[in-house]
Amino acid sequence: MGATQSVSVNGIVGTRLGRLAPAIVSLVVFFTALAVLRSELRHVTWVELMRDTSTTRPNRLGVAVAARLSGRRAHRGSDPPMHESA
């Protein structure tokens, strides 16, 4: 009887770990990217950031906005709605 319980407990733990694995991997990737971004931003001053932002050509901003909107439109159907409309 003890062996049967051990097998079922191992199955339950394995199933739970299998469900948690994608979330754990995502968190590791997120926090790694956050650490890299933070270390890169330590070398940038506010004045440099504002200067680079203000000298960006308007057509480049337009391309960036268009790319963002087209990507959002492409993925609109893949996300479930947050709430139903009345």
C-alpha positions, 0 to 999 in steps of 0.5 A: 500500500505504501508503494501505491501512495508513493507512485501517486504522490510522485505523479501529482508532484510531477504534474504540478512541476510540469505545470509550473515549469513554464512560469518558472522559466519565464520568471528566470528569463524576465529577471535576467533581462531586467538585471541586464537592462539595469546594468546597461542603464547604469552607464547612461545619464538622464541628459544623454537619454533625453538628447538621444530621444529628442534627436530621433527623426520623426519618420523613425518614430512613425515606423516604430508606431506602425510596427507596434500597431501592426504587431498588436493587430496581428495578435489581437485574435490570439488573446482571450478577452479580459471581459465580455461586452454587454 
